[in-house]
């Protein structure tokens, strides 16, 4: 049993940063170097984020998530005056994010709906104005599965893509724990400076501290950088509601890793610095994807998985903790790289539900940049696994030294600690 109550700490509302600092890179930085002894008390240092380069290893490869937050919250009003909020979670038809968002024809999305009892049937309409031209966005409820709903969106301007419609009609979904409405400034401050690929409903917040100035300085000093994509889903806000965290259901998130990024990671193993838990989950999922490819090849009479129709990959929640995992990370990465080259694909596209918790065997990431996470959250489990159980020392220090918490809060650079026996 993994007791989530063991991952609780007191977080007063006044410790949650409701707004970012005026200058992103002036946030505080907590640094936890790698310890020489697993039983020693953690050494903790404190600095400003713009000095992060002083704490990175020689020949570091910085891997960051280039996803961009979409304006996924739509508010409709029925003729009766009832307010209905539709929150776009992930595309269903077309299923591919980029194809869906660039579509000028009706699209379908998995959504959460607020005040659903007022929308049993019928079409919701939202009048919009664009360059003095009036258009209408329509939403039709097609199907309900559990707590989510299949919604079709259509609009009467064939020149507009759905991404453009969201930019006009939607609202940026800032985290609920900020307890405030989205403001104009959030359209800039809740995006990383390197965000490019639209699809997330939440920012990969560890990256919010980076500025072009910091990135340029790192590259000038020999730090290499590469990009991956994980579109952050609403599941990132879901608290663990069961006392046994093993009963918590992780949501699937779409990942994309370019061939160039895979090759860079392969060449720099031992010096991989992941920016954010999203990058950690993406990178650590690669081992299990490569393992599947090798297993497929072993079962193929011709000895190659690349001759089969292996086009979709998924990492399940507890896959890392089931069965034997005997291949090396080098073999796993080589299998993916060879697959992409032989199938002439520029990037690996997959999905992951991976749950990183105490006892996880990290194979790729040596250090990570991350913010301070909510009590009793899966992200805190990940931090505990990375620090070999020493998370409370870090959070006690941050609380005692006036660090700001959660999405707009301060940052940390954590080096992976040697594993310790975990009895949970």
Secondary structure, 3 states (H helix, E strand, C coil): CCEHHHHCCCCCHHHECCCCCCCHHHCEEEEECCCCCCCCCCCEEEEEHHHHHHHCCCCCEEEEECEEECCCEEEEECCCCCEEEEEEEEEEECCCHHHHHHCCCCEEEEEEEECHHHCCCCEEEEEEEECCEEEEEEEEEEEEECCEEEEEEEECCCCCCHHHHHHHHCECCCCHHHCCCCCCCHHHHCCCCCCCEEEECCCCHHHHHCCHHHHHHHHHCCCEEEEEEECCCHHHHCCCCCCEHHHCCCCCEEEEEEHHHHHHHHHCCCCEEEECHHHHHHHHHHHHHHHHHHHHHHHCCCCCHHHCCCCCCEECCCHHHCCCCCCCHHHHHHHHHHHHHHHCCCEEEEEECCCCCCCCCCCCCCEEEEECCCCCCHHHHHHHHHCCCCHHHHHHHHHHCCCCECCCCCEEEEECCCCCCCCC
